Structure formats: structure tokens, C-alpha cells
């Protein structure tokens, strides 16, 4: 069997409702995982692409968050309606879906347009 060509990680982290940051699970990420698995199978990629749920990817304000490796393409605000496009465009044709791609300026940064401005003491 050939090695996997892609790994798709779907954040399924869940925080308490009182947490200071949101989490992906309440935004439907478990359903996303199932939809990715089905779409990957339907595209004939079952033995080449692996869809896995992940713990926190630390992109909480962009959730539900999905990352595709080995390219390290980060997608934010992913909805069920986006799954087929990601599978067809990115995983089949090798073209990341730019409208869903998180800008590098939002990854691993303290501030981006999606994060609340920190309060100064």
C-alpha cells in the first residue's frame, strides 16, 4: 500500500462555555470529520488521504479549523458546504481553496483581525 499523500486534521477541541477562547467542537467539527471521510472515500482517495480529528490546533478564533499536511495549508471557518470543495480542489487537483485559507499573519500570532484586542491593565 502506498504512503498517505495527505493528512487532514480537523480540530475537535471542546472548552467549557465560560472559557476565554472559543472551541471548534460546538461549531460542528465532528460533523466536518465525518463529511471529510465520506468525501475522501467518494473521491477514491481512501488509501491516499487520511482525515483525523485533532485536539486544539490553537487557532480557536478561526474555528472550525482544518489543516492539510504535508503542505501545511490552514483553513478557517470551515463549514460542511466547504468540504467537497476542499477535497476536490486541494486533495484531488492540488489547488488550495484560497477563500478559506487562513493568512499567515493570523497563524501563531497574538493579534489578527479575528482575535479580540487584548485589554491592557
Secondary structure by P-SEA (a helix, b strand, c coil): cccccbbbbbbbccccccccccccccccaaaaaaaaaaaaaaacccccbbbbbbccccccccccbbbbcccccccccccccaaaaaaaccccccccccccccccccccccccccccccccc
